[in-house]
Structure formats: C-alpha cells, structure tokens
Amino acid sequence: MARIVMKFGGTSVADLDRIKNVARHVRREVDAGHEVAVVVSAMSGKTNELVGWVQGTPKVVGANSPFYDAREYDAVVASGEQVTSGLLAIALQAMEINARSWQGWQIPIRTDNAHGAARILEIDGSDIIKRMGEGQVAVIAGFQGLGPDNRIATLGRGGSDTSAVAIAAAVKADRCDIYTDVDGVYTTDPRIVPQARRLKKIAFEEMLEMASLGAKVLQVRSVELAMVHKVRTFVRSSFEDPDAPGMGDFLNPPGTLICDEDEIVEQEVVTGIAYAKDEAQISLRRLADRPGVSAAIFGPLAESHINVDMIVQNISEDGSKTDMTFTVPSGDVDKAIKVLGENKEKIGYDVVQNESGLVKVSVIGIGMRSHAGVAATAFKALADKGINIKAITTSEIKISILIDGPYAELAVRTLHSCYGLDKN
C-alpha cells in the first residue's frame, strides 16, 4: 500500500464524461489498496470564462488593482475548482467509493497575501492524512488557498500543479501523479519533431529548465517545489484506458518520472531541446563602463515586473564604453523601452535599439556537466544549416541560443538530430 496524490488538469475534467473517466482512474488506485488524495483543476475553459466576467465588471475606484479588487477576483475565479471537486466526489460516491471534496481553505493551505498570484507558505496535512487512513478519498480543489486575511487566495495560472506537489509533500506521499492530455515528457515538441521520444525519467533540474524554457507539460513552480521536497512526480495521460494492462503498476507506471538525478543510472549528455517563441532583443549602445550601470538598467525593469533573460555585454577596446544587450518577452518591449527612456540620464546610454520576433532554443542535459564539446556541436550544426546566432547564454546543464523566428523549427529539428535524440 502506498500514499498517492493524483492531479487532473482542465482537459481531463472538461465535461461530465471525462470526470467519470477520472473517477475510474481513482478507483483503480483505491482498489489496489492505496491511500489516495486527488487535486483537480477547473473544467477546461472555465477559468478564462470567470476571468472574463471579472474583467467585464466596472473598475473599482481607489483599488490597488487598476481593474478590480484582487480579493474579489480570487473569490470568483476559485469557484471553477470548487465545482469540479464536488462533481468528482459525487462521481466517486456513485461508484461506492468513500470520497469528500475539500476547498483550499478547509485543509487549510496557507498562502501569502499576493491575491491572484499567491505563494503557498504552509499546509496542515494532518486531517487529510487521518481521512486517507480511514479509507476516504480527499478530492481537493487546486489553484487556491487561504491568505493571511482569511480570504481565498489563488496561486496564478498553472497553480493546480503547484497545489498537487505541495499537498504531496505535506502528506508525505510516495508519489504525485500529474495526469494531463499528454502521456509524458518528450525530448522536444512532437508536433515539430515527430521522431521525439518520450523520456522514461528526467531529473528535477532538467525538468525545471524545460518548463521555464517553453515546455508546457508542468508549471515551473510545481517543479521547484518537487525538487526542494524531493517529491517523485509522474506525468501521465488521463486519456488512456484506466483499466488497461500496466496502468496500475505502482513501480513502473506509463509516463515520465521526474526525480532526483541519483535515480537516473544512465544519464544522457543531452536530455531535450526546448524553445520559447516571441522573444525580443533590446540593445543599449555606448554606455559608460562604470560601476552601477547594470543596476541602473535592470533595477527599474525589475520594479516594472519585466522579466529579463539573456544578457550579453561587449566592452570597447579602450574599455571606456560598453554595449548591453538583453532579451525580454515581445509583449514587454514597449514597456521596457519606456522604462529605459525614463531612466536614460541615470543609465547614460547613447541609443536604444530593439528587435522582435526572435526565438530562444535551448539544449538541456545534466550530462553536460561532465562532457566537453556540447556547445561546439550545436554551433556547428546550426552553422551548417545557415542559421545565424544572435546571442548565447550557458549554465551547467543548459545552452540557450537566440535566433530569428523563422528558423525556429529548423533549429529544433537540427539540434534534436545532432545529439542523437531521434527515435531509432
């Protein structure tokens, strides 16, 4: 017997038929004798609908938010998961399974006061553990918790993944299964590279890089939590037959295991290729090369909540001037240029240039730590295809390359092939 947290996303609970299918997945684990908690998202499209309703209401005069009171936003938007958790509990009860729905505040899941994008601070899992020990399935509304003001606080988009991993850590679960519309984590996007392979295992660090660099399988914060608390996490498909052979194999279920790298015996040099579209490059020309310049640039950008990624600095021959180039999401270009303009005197640049429509392609693998020549292989492969590189950043387990948008798919296919990631 084991303790399992199962999480089902919006597409998995999109309608009543799919909720009944989810109940069959849960019943399989209950029948195997496991203690089970389930975390659910809102039905597919429901959160967007609720957000649209909030944004369509009149503006709140004097509120901190420019459009609405964030506390009331949370009260409305959190209702999607409440509906799903209740419906799944009813479906399980119809199968004669002891089940009860729980909202975030009932557990409670304690969060900070950043309504709309709250972070989990603490979870008291004692009552859930007690109920599971009595044979009851806890069906928990994801994406939500209880703020310090004793009001519902939501965790931001993808928050149900974070809820599931945090709950798994709180109840000391043996495993957290994330059920979604894909059957695991692939070496790259199969829509671009049909030869992409499903990974049997991937290290937390690699998955964190994949998630932050464009892979949509898991939310970044959920991977961070799993890594910190060492929660073994499986990515599985909810659309496979719940009763098919092997689906109930506890030690070796179908899907991809996200785990500590010590569990991966044969480490590949490169695990996968990720990409992020809609990147923009901003360059500040002829800056004075003096202490404090970087802080003068990136401090105001951070205060304006503009996410800066790749940073490249070039210094002139005499060392008096420098160029600073960095990337931001394309949607933040105008905002970033406005902020830089407001701080031009303090920064001291001559001219600002920008280019949108770029793509960041990244090579990821923990095996890169102990192997030389990984970057050179990428550069040569792209050069052979006539793909120009605009910027490069590296870490222990990642190489990110900025290129023109039209070359994105060619670059992904080229790199995927040159590192031997294609199916045999």
C-alpha positions in Angstrom: 0.0 0.0 0.0 1.2 3.5 -0.8 0.0 7.1 -0.5 -0.6 8.7 -3.8 -1.7 12.3 -4.8 -3.3 12.3 -8.3 -3.8 15.6 -10.1 -6.1 16.1 -13.1 -5.9 19.2 -15.3 -8.7 21.1 -17.1 -8.8 19.0 -20.2 -9.1 15.8 -18.1 -12.2 17.2 -16.3 -13.6 19.1 -19.2 -17.1 17.6 -19.0 -19.1 15.0 -17.0 -18.0 12.1 -19.2 -14.3 13.0 -18.6 -15.0 13.4 -14.9 -16.4 9.9 -14.8 -13.3 8.7 -16.6 -11.2 10.4 -13.9 -13.2 8.6 -11.3 -12.2 5.3 -12.9 -8.5 6.2 -12.6 -9.0 7.0 -9.0 -11.0 3.8 -8.4 -8.1 1.8 -9.9 -5.7 3.1 -7.2 -8.2 2.7 -4.4 -8.9 -0.9 -5.4 -5.2 -1.5 -5.3 -5.3 -0.6 -1.6 -3.5 2.8 -1.9 -4.4 5.9 0.2 -5.4 8.5 -2.3 -5.9 12.3 -2.5 -7.0 13.9 -5.7 -6.3 17.5 -6.8 -8.4 18.9 -9.6 -8.4 22.0 -11.9 -11.4 23.8 -13.2 -13.1 22.4 -16.3 -11.2 23.4 -19.5 -12.0 27.0 -20.4 -13.9 27.8 -17.2 -11.2 29.8 -15.6 -10.9 32.0 -18.7 -14.6 32.5 -18.7 -14.6 33.5 -15.0 -11.7 35.9 -15.6 -13.6 37.4 -18.5 -16.6 38.0 -16.2 -14.4 39.8 -13.6 -12.7 41.9 -16.2 -16.1 42.9 -17.7 -17.2 44.5 -14.4 -16.8 48.2 -13.7 -13.4 49.4 -12.4 -13.0 49.8 -8.7 -12.3 53.4 -7.7 -9.3 53.7 -5.4 -8.4 50.0 -5.5 -4.7 48.9 -5.8 -5.6 46.9 -8.9 -6.2 49.0 -12.0 -9.3 47.0 -12.9 -10.8 45.2 -9.9 -10.3 44.3 -6.2 -7.9 41.2 -6.4 -9.6 39.6 -3.4 -12.9 39.5 -5.2 -11.2 38.3 -8.3 -10.0 35.3 -6.3 -13.4 34.7 -4.9 -14.9 34.5 -8.4 -12.1 32.6 -10.2 -11.6 30.0 -7.4 -15.1 28.8 -7.9 -14.2 26.7 -11.0 -12.2 24.2 -9.0 -14.9 24.1 -6.3 -17.4 22.9 -8.9 -15.0 20.2 -10.3 -14.1 18.9 -6.8 -17.7 18.5 -5.9 -18.6 16.8 -9.1 -15.7 14.3 -8.9 -16.6 13.5 -5.3 -20.2 12.7 -6.4 -18.9 10.5 -9.3 -16.8 8.6 -6.8 -19.6 8.2 -4.4 -21.7 6.8 -7.2 -19.0 4.1 -7.5 -19.5 3.4 -3.8 -16.1 4.9 -3.0 -15.9 6.9 0.2 -15.0 10.4 -1.1 -15.2 14.0 0.2 -14.5 17.3 -1.5 -12.2 19.9 0.1 -11.5 23.5 -0.7 -8.2 25.1 -0.1 -9.3 27.0 3.0 -10.7 23.8 4.6 -7.4 22.0 4.8 -6.1 24.8 5.2 -3.5 25.7 2.6 -1.9 28.9 3.9 -0.6 31.4 1.4 0.8 34.9 1.4 -1.4 37.9 0.6 -0.5 38.2 -3.1 -4.0 37.7 -4.3 -4.1 36.4 -7.9 -0.5 35.1 -7.7 -0.2 33.8 -4.1 2.6 31.5 -2.9 2.0 28.6 -0.6 3.5 29.1 2.9 2.3 26.1 4.8 -0.1 23.2 4.6 -1.5 21.3 7.6 -2.0 17.8 6.1 -2.9 16.1 9.4 -6.7 16.0 8.8 -6.2 14.7 5.2 -3.8 12.1 6.4 -6.3 11.0 9.0 -9.1 10.7 6.5 -7.0 8.8 4.0 -6.0 6.4 6.7 -9.7 5.8 7.3 -10.1 4.9 3.6 -11.6 8.2 2.4 -10.5 9.8 -0.9 -9.8 13.5 -0.4 -10.9 15.5 -3.6 -9.1 18.8 -3.3 -9.7 22.0 -5.3 -6.4 23.0 -6.7 -5.2 26.6 -7.5 -6.3 28.0 -4.2 -5.5 28.6 -0.6 -6.2 30.8 2.4 -4.5 34.2 2.7 -3.4 35.9 5.9 -6.6 38.0 5.7 -8.7 34.7 5.9 -9.9 35.2 2.3 -9.5 32.8 -0.6 -6.2 33.4 -2.5 -5.4 31.9 -5.9 -2.0 30.7 -7.0 -1.8 32.1 -10.5 -2.1 30.1 -13.8 -0.9 26.5 -13.5 -1.5 26.7 -9.8 -3.2 23.3 -9.6 0.1 21.6 -10.4 1.7 23.6 -7.5 -1.2 22.6 -5.2 -0.7 18.9 -6.0 3.0 18.8 -5.4 2.7 20.9 -2.2 0.0 18.6 -0.9 2.0 15.5 -1.8 4.9 17.0 0.3 2.6 17.9 3.2 1.0 14.4 3.4 4.4 12.7 2.7 3.0 10.9 -0.4 5.1 8.2 -2.0 4.3 9.7 -5.4 2.5 12.6 -7.1 0.9 11.7 -10.4 0.1 14.6 -12.8 -2.5 13.5 -15.3 -2.7 15.7 -18.4 -3.5 15.4 -22.1 0.0 14.1 -23.0 1.5 10.8 -22.0 4.7 12.1 -20.6 7.7 14.4 -21.1 9.3 14.2 -24.6 12.8 15.1 -25.8 11.2 18.0 -27.6 7.8 19.1 -29.0 6.5 16.1 -31.0 4.5 18.5 -33.2 7.8 19.9 -34.5 9.8 16.7 -34.4 7.8 13.5 -35.0 10.8 11.5 -34.0 10.8 12.9 -30.5 11.0 10.2 -27.8 9.1 10.0 -24.5 11.5 10.1 -21.6 11.3 7.4 -19.0 12.9 9.5 -16.4 14.1 13.2 -16.2 15.9 14.9 -13.4 14.2 17.7 -11.4 16.8 20.2 -12.7 16.3 19.3 -16.3 12.5 19.5 -16.0 12.8 22.9 -14.3 14.9 24.1 -17.3 12.4 22.5 -19.8 9.4 24.1 -18.0 11.0 27.6 -17.8 12.2 27.5 -21.4 8.9 26.8 -23.1 7.8 23.2 -22.4 4.2 23.4 -21.3 3.9 20.0 -19.5 4.3 21.3 -16.0 4.2 24.7 -14.3 7.6 26.0 -13.2 6.7 26.5 -9.5 5.4 22.9 -9.2 8.8 21.6 -10.4 10.6 23.9 -8.0 8.6 22.5 -5.1 9.0 18.9 -6.2 12.8 19.4 -6.4 13.0 21.1 -2.9 10.9 18.5 -1.2 12.1 15.6 -3.4 8.5 14.6 -4.4 8.7 11.9 -7.0 6.4 13.1 -9.8 4.9 11.1 -12.7 3.5 12.8 -15.8 0.8 10.6 -17.2 -2.1 10.7 -19.6 -5.7 10.8 -18.3 -7.0 9.7 -21.8 -5.5 6.2 -21.6 -7.9 3.4 -20.6 -7.8 3.4 -16.8 -8.0 -0.3 -16.7 -5.5 -1.1 -19.4 -2.7 -3.5 -18.6 0.2 -1.7 -16.7 -1.8 1.4 -15.8 -1.9 0.2 -12.1 1.8 -0.8 -12.0 3.0 1.2 -9.0 6.7 0.7 -9.5 6.7 1.2 -13.3 3.6 3.1 -14.5 3.4 4.5 -18.0 4.5 8.1 -18.3 7.6 10.1 -17.3 9.1 10.1 -13.8 10.6 13.4 -12.6 13.0 12.5 -9.9 16.4 13.2 -8.3 19.3 12.7 -10.7 20.7 9.9 -8.4 17.8 7.7 -9.6 18.9 8.0 -13.2 21.5 5.4 -13.8 22.3 6.1 -17.5 22.5 9.8 -17.9 22.3 11.2 -21.4 24.6 14.1 -22.3 21.6 15.9 -23.7 18.1 15.2 -22.5 16.0 17.5 -24.5 15.5 20.6 -26.7 13.2 23.4 -25.6 12.2 26.6 -27.3 10.4 29.8 -26.5 8.8 32.0 -29.1 8.1 35.7 -29.1 11.4 36.8 -27.7 12.7 40.3 -28.2 16.2 41.7 -28.0 17.0 45.2 -26.7 20.4 46.8 -27.1 21.8 49.9 -25.3 24.7 51.4 -27.2 27.7 53.2 -26.0 27.2 53.1 -22.2 29.9 54.4 -19.9 31.7 51.4 -18.4 31.4 52.2 -14.7 30.2 50.5 -11.6 26.4 50.7 -11.1 25.4 50.8 -14.8 23.9 47.3 -14.7 21.9 48.1 -11.6 20.6 51.3 -13.2 19.3 49.3 -16.2 17.9 46.2 -14.6 16.7 47.6 -11.3 13.9 49.7 -12.9 13.0 46.9 -15.3 12.5 44.5 -12.3 10.4 47.1 -10.5 8.2 47.2 -13.6 7.9 43.4 -13.5 9.7 43.0 -16.8 11.4 39.6 -17.0 14.9 39.9 -18.4 16.6 36.7 -19.7 19.7 36.6 -21.8 22.2 39.3 -21.1 25.3 40.0 -23.2 27.9 42.8 -22.6 30.5 44.0 -25.1 33.3 46.4 -24.0 35.2 48.7 -26.4 38.9 48.3 -27.0 39.9 51.2 -24.7 37.5 50.0 -22.0 35.6 53.3 -21.8 32.3 52.3 -23.4 30.2 49.2 -23.5 27.1 47.8 -25.2 24.5 46.0 -23.2 22.1 43.5 -25.0 19.4 41.5 -23.3 16.1 39.8 -24.1 12.5 40.3 -22.8 9.2 38.8 -23.9 8.0 40.5 -27.1 4.9 41.8 -25.3 7.1 43.8 -22.9 9.2 45.6 -25.5 7.3 48.9 -25.5 7.0 48.9 -21.7 10.8 48.2 -21.3 11.8 51.0 -23.8 9.5 53.4 -21.9 11.2 52.5 -18.6 14.7 52.8 -20.1 13.7 56.2 -21.6 12.6 57.4 -18.2 16.0 56.4 -16.7 18.2 57.4 -19.6 20.0 60.2 -17.8 20.8 57.8 -14.9 21.9 55.0 -17.2 23.8 57.2 -19.6 23.3 55.3 -22.9 23.6 56.8 -26.4 20.9 55.0 -28.3 18.4 52.1 -27.7 17.7 49.5 -30.4 15.2 46.6 -30.4 14.2 43.6 -32.5 11.2 41.4 -32.0 10.1 38.1 -33.5 13.1 36.1 -32.2 13.2 32.6 -30.7 15.3 31.1 -27.9 16.3 27.5 -28.5 17.8 25.6 -25.5 19.8 22.4 -25.2 19.3 20.8 -21.8 21.0 17.9 -20.1 22.7 17.1 -16.7 25.2 15.1 -18.6 26.7 18.3 -20.0 28.4 18.8 -16.6 30.9 16.1 -17.4 31.2 16.3 -21.2 33.1 18.8 -23.3 32.2 20.0 -26.8 28.4 20.1 -26.3 28.2 23.8 -27.3 30.5 23.4 -30.2 28.3 20.6 -31.6 25.3 22.9 -31.5 27.1 25.9 -33.1 28.5 23.8 -36.0 25.1 22.1 -36.6 23.3 25.4 -36.8 26.1 27.0 -39.0 25.7 24.1 -41.4 22.0 25.0 -41.8 22.8 28.6 -42.3 21.2 29.7 -39.0 22.8 32.9 -37.5 23.2 33.1 -33.8 22.4 36.5 -32.2 23.2 35.7 -28.6 24.3 32.8 -26.4 24.0 32.1 -22.6 25.1 28.9 -20.8 24.8 27.2 -17.4 26.0 23.9 -16.1 23.1 22.0 -17.7 21.9 24.4 -20.4 22.9 26.2 -23.6 20.4 28.8 -24.8 20.7 30.3 -28.3 18.8 33.3 -29.7 17.9 33.1 -33.4 15.5 34.7 -35.9 11.9 33.4 -35.5 11.5 31.8 -39.0 14.4 29.4 -38.2 12.8 28.0 -35.0 11.6 24.7 -36.2 14.6 24.0 -38.4 16.9 24.7 -35.4 14.9 22.5 -33.1 14.9 19.6 -35.6 18.6 20.1 -36.3 19.7 20.1 -32.7 17.4 17.2 -31.8 19.0 15.1 -34.5 22.6 16.1 -34.0 22.5 15.0 -30.3 21.0 11.6 -31.3 17.7 12.2 -29.6 15.6 10.9 -32.6 13.8 7.6 -32.2 15.8 4.6 -33.5 
